[in-house]
């Protein structure tokens, strides 16, 4: 079962509400409604991604080898955990 698609604006507002600075936001309707926001929080810079094709909410962090690349740092395994609140816990630890 695929979770309902989180809204990119909702994600940005949520990130700010937990103390993250919003650095960028991107939405792509042509790629299944995928989007990402880049934030800076207590744990550093991160990207919250909604993969519209896969129906996955993903946390990414910058690659240590290449500043222009991102690596997946967290993907909730259970559909019920694919929430902004789960990612919020990861962003504030």
Biopython code that builds the backbone (N, CA, C, O; Angstrom):
import numpy as np
from Bio.PDB.StructureBuilder import StructureBuilder

atoms = [
    (1, "UNK", "N", (0.828, -1.174, 0.000)),
    (1, "UNK", "CA", (0.000, 0.000, 0.000)),
    (1, "UNK", "C", (0.879, 1.246, 0.000)),
    (1, "UNK", "O", (1.788, 1.368, 0.820)),
    (2, "UNK", "N", (0.608, 2.170, -0.918)),
    (2, "UNK", "CA", (1.365, 3.403, -1.042)),
    (2, "UNK", "C", (0.747, 4.483, -0.162)),
    (2, "UNK", "O", (-0.473, 4.643, -0.156)),
    (3, "UNK", "N", (1.567, 5.229, 0.584)),
    (3, "UNK", "CA", (1.014, 6.296, 1.406)),
    (3, "UNK", "C", (0.483, 7.414, 0.524)),
    (3, "UNK", "O", (0.864, 7.529, -0.641)),
    (4, "UNK", "N", (-0.394, 8.234, 1.076)),
    (4, "UNK", "CA", (-0.866, 9.376, 0.305)),
    (4, "UNK", "C", (0.294, 10.350, 0.133)),
    (4, "UNK", "O", (1.161, 10.473, 0.999)),
    (5, "UNK", "N", (0.288, 11.033, -0.995)),
    (5, "UNK", "CA", (1.386, 11.936, -1.318)),
    (5, "UNK", "C", (1.373, 13.137, -0.389)),
    (5, "UNK", "O", (0.393, 13.881, -0.356)),
    (6, "UNK", "N", (2.452, 13.340, 0.371)),
    (6, "UNK", "CA", (2.544, 14.540, 1.190)),
    (6, "UNK", "C", (2.667, 15.771, 0.289)),
    (6, "UNK", "O", (3.259, 15.695, -0.788)),
    (7, "UNK", "N", (2.131, 16.858, 0.711)),
    (7, "UNK", "CA", (2.190, 18.097, -0.039)),
    (7, "UNK", "C", (3.517, 18.802, 0.210)),
    (7, "UNK", "O", (3.976, 18.867, 1.351)),
    (8, "UNK", "N", (4.141, 19.333, -0.845)),
    (8, "UNK", "CA", (5.442, 19.978, -0.709)),
    (8, "UNK", "C", (5.350, 21.223, 0.177)),
    (8, "UNK", "O", (6.264, 21.494, 0.956)),
    (9, "UNK", "N", (4.269, 21.971, 0.066)),
    (9, "UNK", "CA", (4.114, 23.162, 0.914)),
    (9, "UNK", "C", (3.943, 22.743, 2.368)),
    (9, "UNK", "O", (4.509, 23.365, 3.267)),
    (10, "UNK", "N", (3.164, 21.692, 2.600)),
    (10, "UNK", "CA", (2.988, 21.168, 3.951)),
    (10, "UNK", "C", (4.342, 20.743, 4.531)),
    (10, "UNK", "O", (4.626, 20.993, 5.702)),
    (11, "UNK", "N", (5.170, 20.103, 3.709)),
    (11, "UNK", "CA", (6.488, 19.673, 4.171)),
    (11, "UNK", "C", (7.365, 20.870, 4.526)),
    (11, "UNK", "O", (8.073, 20.845, 5.533)),
    (12, "UNK", "N", (7.320, 21.906, 3.710)),
    (12, "UNK", "CA", (8.126, 23.101, 3.977)),
    (12, "UNK", "C", (7.677, 23.797, 5.262)),
    (12, "UNK", "O", (8.505, 24.211, 6.074)),
    (13, "UNK", "N", (6.379, 23.921, 5.436)),
    (13, "UNK", "CA", (5.842, 24.542, 6.656)),
    (13, "UNK", "C", (6.211, 23.703, 7.879)),
    (13, "UNK", "O", (6.589, 24.242, 8.919)),
    (14, "UNK", "N", (6.098, 22.382, 7.747)),
    (14, "UNK", "CA", (6.454, 21.495, 8.855)),
    (14, "UNK", "C", (7.933, 21.653, 9.219)),
    (14, "UNK", "O", (8.271, 21.767, 10.397)),
    (15, "UNK", "N", (8.810, 21.661, 8.217)),
    (15, "UNK", "CA", (10.249, 21.792, 8.481)),
    (15, "UNK", "C", (10.552, 23.087, 9.235)),
    (15, "UNK", "O", (11.352, 23.095, 10.171)),
    (16, "UNK", "N", (9.921, 24.161, 8.830)),
    (16, "UNK", "CA", (10.133, 25.436, 9.530)),
    (16, "UNK", "C", (9.592, 25.378, 10.952)),
    (16, "UNK", "O", (10.166, 25.972, 11.865)),
    (17, "UNK", "N", (8.482, 24.657, 11.140)),
    (17, "UNK", "CA", (7.879, 24.586, 12.480)),
    (17, "UNK", "C", (8.747, 23.835, 13.481)),
    (17, "UNK", "O", (8.602, 24.023, 14.689)),
    (18, "UNK", "N", (9.648, 22.986, 12.990)),
    (18, "UNK", "CA", (10.541, 22.255, 13.897)),
    (18, "UNK", "C", (11.927, 22.899, 13.961)),
    (18, "UNK", "O", (12.874, 22.306, 14.479)),
    (19, "UNK", "N", (12.033, 24.109, 13.433)),
    (19, "UNK", "CA", (13.269, 24.877, 13.577)),
    (19, "UNK", "C", (14.247, 24.757, 12.441)),
    (19, "UNK", "O", (15.388, 25.198, 12.578)),
    (20, "UNK", "N", (13.856, 24.181, 11.324)),
    (20, "UNK", "CA", (14.751, 24.074, 10.175)),
    (20, "UNK", "C", (14.644, 25.316, 9.303)),
    (20, "UNK", "O", (13.572, 25.905, 9.164)),
    (21, "UNK", "N", (15.759, 25.700, 8.725)),
    (21, "UNK", "CA", (15.791, 26.790, 7.757)),
    (21, "UNK", "C", (15.539, 26.196, 6.376)),
    (21, "UNK", "O", (16.211, 25.241, 5.988)),
    (22, "UNK", "N", (14.599, 26.734, 5.641)),
    (22, "UNK", "CA", (14.277, 26.246, 4.306)),
    (22, "UNK", "C", (15.251, 26.856, 3.316)),
    (22, "UNK", "O", (15.295, 28.077, 3.159)),
    (23, "UNK", "N", (16.045, 26.007, 2.637)),
    (23, "UNK", "CA", (17.048, 26.484, 1.696)),
    (23, "UNK", "C", (16.549, 26.448, 0.253)),
    (23, "UNK", "O", (16.883, 27.332, -0.536)),
    (24, "UNK", "N", (15.755, 25.440, -0.101)),
    (24, "UNK", "CA", (15.212, 25.355, -1.460)),
    (24, "UNK", "C", (13.998, 24.445, -1.475)),
    (24, "UNK", "O", (13.776, 23.641, -0.569)),
    (25, "UNK", "N", (13.222, 24.601, -2.537)),
    (25, "UNK", "CA", (12.027, 23.795, -2.716)),
    (25, "UNK", "C", (11.864, 23.542, -4.214)),
    (25, "UNK", "O", (12.037, 24.453, -5.025)),
    (26, "UNK", "N", (11.532, 22.303, -4.577)),
    (26, "UNK", "CA", (11.339, 21.972, -5.989)),
    (26, "UNK", "C", (10.218, 20.949, -6.126)),
    (26, "UNK", "O", (10.152, 19.980, -5.370)),
    (27, "UNK", "N", (9.337, 21.178, -7.101)),
    (27, "UNK", "CA", (8.220, 20.288, -7.382)),
    (27, "UNK", "C", (8.254, 19.954, -8.865)),
    (27, "UNK", "O", (8.496, 20.835, -9.690)),
    (28, "UNK", "N", (8.012, 18.684, -9.218)),
    (28, "UNK", "CA", (8.062, 18.260, -10.614)),
    (28, "UNK", "C", (6.836, 17.423, -10.961)),
    (28, "UNK", "O", (6.813, 16.217, -10.716)),
    (29, "UNK", "N", (5.835, 18.054, -11.521)),
    (29, "UNK", "CA", (4.598, 17.360, -11.894)),
    (29, "UNK", "C", (4.852, 16.297, -12.956)),
    (29, "UNK", "O", (4.179, 15.266, -12.965)),
    (30, "UNK", "N", (5.807, 16.526, -13.845)),
    (30, "UNK", "CA", (6.077, 15.589, -14.940)),
    (30, "UNK", "C", (6.709, 14.285, -14.467)),
    (30, "UNK", "O", (6.715, 13.302, -15.209)),
    (31, "UNK", "N", (7.227, 14.260, -13.278)),
    (31, "UNK", "CA", (7.840, 13.048, -12.725)),
    (31, "UNK", "C", (7.000, 12.552, -11.550)),
    (31, "UNK", "O", (7.480, 12.443, -10.421)),
    (32, "UNK", "N", (5.743, 12.258, -11.845)),
    (32, "UNK", "CA", (4.829, 11.637, -10.883)),
    (32, "UNK", "C", (4.574, 12.502, -9.651)),
    (32, "UNK", "O", (4.225, 11.985, -8.590)),
    (33, "UNK", "N", (4.745, 13.809, -9.789)),
    (33, "UNK", "CA", (4.513, 14.701, -8.648)),
    (33, "UNK", "C", (5.612, 14.647, -7.609)),
    (33, "UNK", "O", (5.389, 14.986, -6.447)),
    (34, "UNK", "N", (6.800, 14.223, -8.018)),
    (34, "UNK", "CA", (7.928, 14.169, -7.081)),
    (34, "UNK", "C", (8.330, 15.585, -6.659)),
    (34, "UNK", "O", (8.139, 16.546, -7.405)),
    (35, "UNK", "N", (8.884, 15.695, -5.464)),
    (35, "UNK", "CA", (9.357, 16.979, -4.981)),
    (35, "UNK", "C", (10.463, 16.777, -3.965)),
    (35, "UNK", "O", (10.669, 15.674, -3.458)),
    (36, "UNK", "N", (11.179, 17.869, -3.672)),
    (36, "UNK", "CA", (12.105, 17.849, -2.538)),
    (36, "UNK", "C", (12.216, 19.239, -1.947)),
    (36, "UNK", "O", (12.007, 20.251, -2.617)),
    (37, "UNK", "N", (12.553, 19.251, -0.665)),
    (37, "UNK", "CA", (12.919, 20.491, 0.013)),
    (37, "UNK", "C", (14.296, 20.268, 0.620)),
    (37, "UNK", "O", (14.607, 19.181, 1.107)),
    (38, "UNK", "N", (15.108, 21.303, 0.584)),
    (38, "UNK", "CA", (16.424, 21.259, 1.211)),
    (38, "UNK", "C", (16.354, 22.147, 2.437)),
    (38, "UNK", "O", (15.911, 23.294, 2.367)),
    (39, "UNK", "N", (16.797, 21.601, 3.564)),
    (39, "UNK", "CA", (16.708, 22.328, 4.830)),
    (39, "UNK", "C", (18.031, 22.266, 5.581)),
    (39, "UNK", "O", (18.866, 21.395, 5.339)),
    (40, "UNK", "N", (18.196, 23.208, 6.491)),
    (40, "UNK", "CA", (19.327, 23.161, 7.425)),
    (40, "UNK", "C", (18.724, 23.129, 8.816)),
    (40, "UNK", "O", (17.947, 24.005, 9.196)),
    (41, "UNK", "N", (19.096, 22.103, 9.569)),
    (41, "UNK", "CA", (18.582, 21.945, 10.922)),
    (41, "UNK", "C", (19.695, 21.611, 11.888)),
    (41, "UNK", "O", (20.872, 21.779, 11.571)),
    (42, "UNK", "N", (19.325, 21.137, 13.066)),
    (42, "UNK", "CA", (20.299, 20.794, 14.103)),
    (42, "UNK", "C", (21.323, 19.778, 13.621)),
    (42, "UNK", "O", (22.491, 19.839, 14.003)),
    (43, "UNK", "N", (20.883, 18.841, 12.778)),
    (43, "UNK", "CA", (21.766, 17.772, 12.304)),
    (43, "UNK", "C", (22.535, 18.173, 11.046)),
    (43, "UNK", "O", (23.272, 17.353, 10.498)),
    (44, "UNK", "N", (22.384, 19.402, 10.581)),
    (44, "UNK", "CA", (23.072, 19.857, 9.376)),
    (44, "UNK", "C", (22.104, 19.991, 8.204)),
    (44, "UNK", "O", (20.891, 20.086, 8.392)),
    (45, "UNK", "N", (22.653, 19.999, 7.005)),
    (45, "UNK", "CA", (21.846, 20.152, 5.795)),
    (45, "UNK", "C", (21.305, 18.796, 5.367)),
    (45, "UNK", "O", (22.009, 17.786, 5.409)),
    (46, "UNK", "N", (20.054, 18.792, 4.957)),
    (46, "UNK", "CA", (19.416, 17.552, 4.516)),
    (46, "UNK", "C", (18.378, 17.885, 3.455)),
    (46, "UNK", "O", (17.969, 19.034, 3.286)),
    (47, "UNK", "N", (17.973, 16.849, 2.755)),
    (47, "UNK", "CA", (16.929, 16.993, 1.753)),
    (47, "UNK", "C", (15.828, 15.993, 2.070)),
    (47, "UNK", "O", (16.093, 14.815, 2.311)),
    (48, "UNK", "N", (14.601, 16.470, 2.067)),
    (48, "UNK", "CA", (13.436, 15.612, 2.238)),
    (48, "UNK", "C", (12.831, 15.450, 0.855)),
    (48, "UNK", "O", (12.483, 16.434, 0.202)),
    (49, "UNK", "N", (12.705, 14.192, 0.404)),
    (49, "UNK", "CA", (12.280, 13.891, -0.959)),
    (49, "UNK", "C", (11.002, 13.069, -0.938)),
    (49, "UNK", "O", (10.872, 12.126, -0.157)),
    (50, "UNK", "N", (10.062, 13.431, -1.798)),
    (50, "UNK", "CA", (8.924, 12.566, -2.082)),
    (50, "UNK", "C", (9.150, 12.012, -3.467)),
    (50, "UNK", "O", (9.114, 12.751, -4.451)),
    (51, "UNK", "N", (9.388, 10.686, -3.556)),
    (51, "UNK", "CA", (9.551, 10.000, -4.839)),
    (51, "UNK", "C", (8.161, 9.570, -5.290)),
    (51, "UNK", "O", (7.636, 8.559, -4.824)),
    (52, "UNK", "N", (7.569, 10.336, -6.194)),
    (52, "UNK", "CA", (6.203, 10.088, -6.623)),
    (52, "UNK", "C", (6.020, 8.763, -7.333)),
    (52, "UNK", "O", (4.962, 8.144, -7.214)),
    (53, "UNK", "N", (7.020, 8.314, -8.064)),
    (53, "UNK", "CA", (6.912, 7.042, -8.782)),
    (53, "UNK", "C", (6.886, 5.867, -7.809)),
    (53, "UNK", "O", (6.086, 4.944, -7.963)),
    (54, "UNK", "N", (7.754, 5.907, -6.818)),
    (54, "UNK", "CA", (7.867, 4.815, -5.850)),
    (54, "UNK", "C", (6.925, 4.978, -4.660)),
    (54, "UNK", "O", (6.684, 4.026, -3.918)),
    (55, "UNK", "N", (6.393, 6.186, -4.482)),
    (55, "UNK", "CA", (5.536, 6.437, -3.327)),
    (55, "UNK", "C", (6.326, 6.373, -2.031)),
    (55, "UNK", "O", (5.862, 5.804, -1.043)),
    (56, "UNK", "N", (7.536, 6.965, -2.033)),
    (56, "UNK", "CA", (8.415, 6.895, -0.864)),
    (56, "UNK", "C", (8.840, 8.277, -0.403)),
    (56, "UNK", "O", (9.164, 9.149, -1.210)),
    (57, "UNK", "N", (8.831, 8.459, 0.897)),
    (57, "UNK", "CA", (9.361, 9.648, 1.533)),
    (57, "UNK", "C", (10.771, 9.308, 1.993)),
    (57, "UNK", "O", (10.970, 8.323, 2.704)),
    (58, "UNK", "N", (11.753, 10.114, 1.596)),
    (58, "UNK", "CA", (13.161, 9.771, 1.792)),
    (58, "UNK", "C", (13.901, 10.954, 2.411)),
    (58, "UNK", "O", (13.655, 12.106, 2.055)),
    (59, "UNK", "N", (14.803, 10.660, 3.337)),
    (59, "UNK", "CA", (15.713, 11.666, 3.871)),
    (59, "UNK", "C", (17.059, 11.471, 3.189)),
    (59, "UNK", "O", (17.575, 10.354, 3.147)),
    (60, "UNK", "N", (17.631, 12.540, 2.658)),
    (60, "UNK", "CA", (18.946, 12.473, 2.027)),
    (60, "UNK", "C", (19.887, 13.465, 2.693)),
    (60, "UNK", "O", (19.469, 14.517, 3.177)),
    (61, "UNK", "N", (21.175, 13.104, 2.708)),
    (61, "UNK", "CA", (22.210, 13.991, 3.221)),
    (61, "UNK", "C", (23.284, 14.158, 2.150)),
    (61, "UNK", "O", (23.428, 13.311, 1.269)),
    (62, "UNK", "N", (24.039, 15.257, 2.230)),
    (62, "UNK", "CA", (25.065, 15.488, 1.210)),
    (62, "UNK", "C", (26.130, 14.398, 1.235)),
    (62, "UNK", "O", (26.499, 13.890, 2.294)),
    (63, "UNK", "N", (26.613, 14.053, 0.051)),
    (63, "UNK", "CA", (27.709, 13.098, -0.069)),
    (63, "UNK", "C", (28.984, 13.756, 0.434)),
    (63, "UNK", "O", (29.205, 14.944, 0.202)),
    (64, "UNK", "N", (29.818, 12.996, 1.117)),
    (64, "UNK", "CA", (31.096, 13.540, 1.589)),
    (64, "UNK", "C", (32.096, 13.655, 0.442)),
    (64, "UNK", "O", (33.022, 14.465, 0.497)),
    (65, "UNK", "N", (31.908, 12.846, -0.593)),
    (65, "UNK", "CA", (32.839, 12.825, -1.725)),
    (65, "UNK", "C", (32.551, 13.925, -2.740)),
    (65, "UNK", "O", (33.475, 14.459, -3.354)),
    (66, "UNK", "N", (31.268, 14.268, -2.922)),
    (66, "UNK", "CA", (30.889, 15.227, -3.944)),
    (66, "UNK", "C", (29.768, 16.106, -3.401)),
    (66, "UNK", "O", (28.682, 15.611, -3.098)),
    (67, "UNK", "N", (30.020, 17.389, -3.279)),
    (67, "UNK", "CA", (29.035, 18.299, -2.679)),
    (67, "UNK", "C", (27.757, 18.424, -3.506)),
    (67, "UNK", "O", (26.742, 18.899, -2.995)),
    (68, "UNK", "N", (27.787, 18.008, -4.770)),
    (68, "UNK", "CA", (26.606, 18.105, -5.632)),
    (68, "UNK", "C", (25.778, 16.828, -5.638)),
    (68, "UNK", "O", (24.771, 16.755, -6.342)),
    (69, "UNK", "N", (26.175, 15.834, -4.880)),
    (69, "UNK", "CA", (25.453, 14.566, -4.826)),
    (69, "UNK", "C", (24.839, 14.371, -3.445)),
    (69, "UNK", "O", (25.337, 14.880, -2.442)),
    (70, "UNK", "N", (23.747, 13.621, -3.424)),
    (70, "UNK", "CA", (23.041, 13.315, -2.188)),
    (70, "UNK", "C", (22.956, 11.807, -2.032)),
    (70, "UNK", "O", (22.898, 11.076, -3.021)),
    (71, "UNK", "N", (22.949, 11.343, -0.789)),
    (71, "UNK", "CA", (22.795, 9.908, -0.529)),
    (71, "UNK", "C", (21.587, 9.698, 0.380)),
    (71, "UNK", "O", (21.296, 10.510, 1.258)),
    (72, "UNK", "N", (20.900, 8.596, 0.145)),
    (72, "UNK", "CA", (19.753, 8.272, 0.991)),
    (72, "UNK", "C", (20.245, 7.946, 2.388)),
    (72, "UNK", "O", (21.123, 7.102, 2.569)),
    (73, "UNK", "N", (19.677, 8.618, 3.369)),
    (73, "UNK", "CA", (20.072, 8.398, 4.757)),
    (73, "UNK", "C", (18.962, 7.784, 5.579)),
    (73, "UNK", "O", (19.201, 7.296, 6.684)),
    (74, "UNK", "N", (17.760, 7.803, 5.056)),
    (74, "UNK", "CA", (16.649, 7.220, 5.791)),
    (74, "UNK", "C", (15.442, 7.046, 4.902)),
    (74, "UNK", "O", (15.009, 7.978, 4.224)),
    (75, "UNK", "N", (14.913, 5.861, 4.911)),
    (75, "UNK", "CA", (13.676, 5.554, 4.214)),
    (75, "UNK", "C", (12.834, 4.745, 5.180)),
    (75, "UNK", "O", (13.190, 3.612, 5.505)),
    (76, "UNK", "N", (11.722, 5.300, 5.649)),
    (76, "UNK", "CA", (10.881, 4.533, 6.568)),
    (76, "UNK", "C", (10.468, 3.207, 5.922)),
    (76, "UNK", "O", (10.011, 3.183, 4.779)),
    (77, "UNK", "N", (10.628, 2.126, 6.648)),
    (77, "UNK", "CA", (10.346, 0.807, 6.092)),
    (77, "UNK", "C", (8.862, 0.486, 6.074)),
    (77, "UNK", "O", (8.397, -0.224, 5.182)),
    (78, "UNK", "N", (8.124, 0.985, 7.026)),
    (78, "UNK", "CA", (6.688, 0.726, 7.090)),
    (78, "UNK", "C", (5.940, 1.907, 6.490)),
    (78, "UNK", "O", (6.293, 3.061, 6.732)),
    (79, "UNK", "N", (4.920, 1.621, 5.719)),
    (79, "UNK", "CA", (4.119, 2.676, 5.109)),
    (79, "UNK", "C", (3.605, 3.646, 6.162)),
    (79, "UNK", "O", (3.586, 4.857, 5.937)),
    (80, "UNK", "N", (3.192, 3.126, 7.301)),
    (80, "UNK", "CA", (2.649, 3.974, 8.365)),
    (80, "UNK", "C", (3.695, 4.951, 8.907)),
    (80, "UNK", "O", (3.334, 5.966, 9.504)),
    (81, "UNK", "N", (4.979, 4.664, 8.711)),
    (81, "UNK", "CA", (6.046, 5.538, 9.203)),
    (81, "UNK", "C", (6.448, 6.598, 8.180)),
    (81, "UNK", "O", (7.261, 7.470, 8.485)),
    (82, "UNK", "N", (5.890, 6.535, 6.975)),
    (82, "UNK", "CA", (6.260, 7.495, 5.934)),
    (82, "UNK", "C", (5.490, 8.792, 6.137)),
    (82, "UNK", "O", (4.604, 9.152, 5.362)),
    (83, "UNK", "N", (5.861, 9.473, 7.203)),
    (83, "UNK", "CA", (5.200, 10.716, 7.573)),
    (83, "UNK", "C", (6.242, 11.812, 7.762)),
    (83, "UNK", "O", (7.429, 11.540, 7.942)),
    (84, "UNK", "N", (5.779, 13.031, 7.716)),
    (84, "UNK", "CA", (6.667, 14.150, 7.976)),
    (84, "UNK", "C", (7.180, 14.117, 9.409)),
    (84, "UNK", "O", (8.301, 14.549, 9.679)),
    (85, "UNK", "N", (6.366, 13.610, 10.327)),
    (85, "UNK", "CA", (6.790, 13.533, 11.719)),
    (85, "UNK", "C", (7.999, 12.600, 11.880)),
    (85, "UNK", "O", (8.907, 12.892, 12.658)),
    (86, "UNK", "N", (8.011, 11.483, 11.149)),
    (86, "UNK", "CA", (9.164, 10.582, 11.189)),
    (86, "UNK", "C", (10.405, 11.294, 10.697)),
    (86, "UNK", "O", (11.457, 11.223, 11.331)),
    (87, "UNK", "N", (10.290, 11.983, 9.570)),
    (87, "UNK", "CA", (11.440, 12.716, 9.056)),
    (87, "UNK", "C", (11.841, 13.850, 9.996)),
    (87, "UNK", "O", (13.022, 14.174, 10.122)),
    (88, "UNK", "N", (10.854, 14.444, 10.649)),
    (88, "UNK", "CA", (11.154, 15.494, 11.623)),
    (88, "UNK", "C", (12.020, 14.983, 12.759)),
    (88, "UNK", "O", (12.929, 15.675, 13.218)),
    (89, "UNK", "N", (11.736, 13.770, 13.213)),
    (89, "UNK", "CA", (12.574, 13.179, 14.273)),
    (89, "UNK", "C", (14.009, 13.006, 13.774)),
    (89, "UNK", "O", (14.961, 13.247, 14.517)),
    (90, "UNK", "N", (14.160, 12.595, 12.535)),
    (90, "UNK", "CA", (15.500, 12.420, 11.985)),
    (90, "UNK", "C", (16.221, 13.761, 11.815)),
    (90, "UNK", "O", (17.431, 13.847, 12.023)),
    (91, "UNK", "N", (15.485, 14.795, 11.440)),
    (91, "UNK", "CA", (16.104, 16.101, 11.210)),
    (91, "UNK", "C", (16.519, 16.794, 12.501)),
    (91, "UNK", "O", (17.394, 17.660, 12.485)),
    (92, "UNK", "N", (15.906, 16.425, 13.610)),
    (92, "UNK", "CA", (16.199, 17.122, 14.865)),
    (92, "UNK", "C", (17.034, 16.314, 15.831)),
    (92, "UNK", "O", (17.238, 16.743, 16.967)),
    (93, "UNK", "N", (17.521, 15.165, 15.421)),
    (93, "UNK", "CA", (18.349, 14.381, 16.357)),
    (93, "UNK", "C", (19.777, 14.805, 16.323)),
    (93, "UNK", "O", (20.604, 14.249, 17.046)),
]
sb = StructureBuilder()
sb.init_structure("model")
sb.init_model(0)
sb.init_chain("A")
sb.init_seg("    ")
for serial, (resi, resn, name, xyz) in enumerate(atoms, 1):
    if name == "N":
        sb.init_residue(resn, " ", resi, " ")
    sb.init_atom(name, np.array(xyz, "f"), 0.0, 1.0, " ", f" {name:<3s}", serial, name[0])
structure = sb.get_structure()
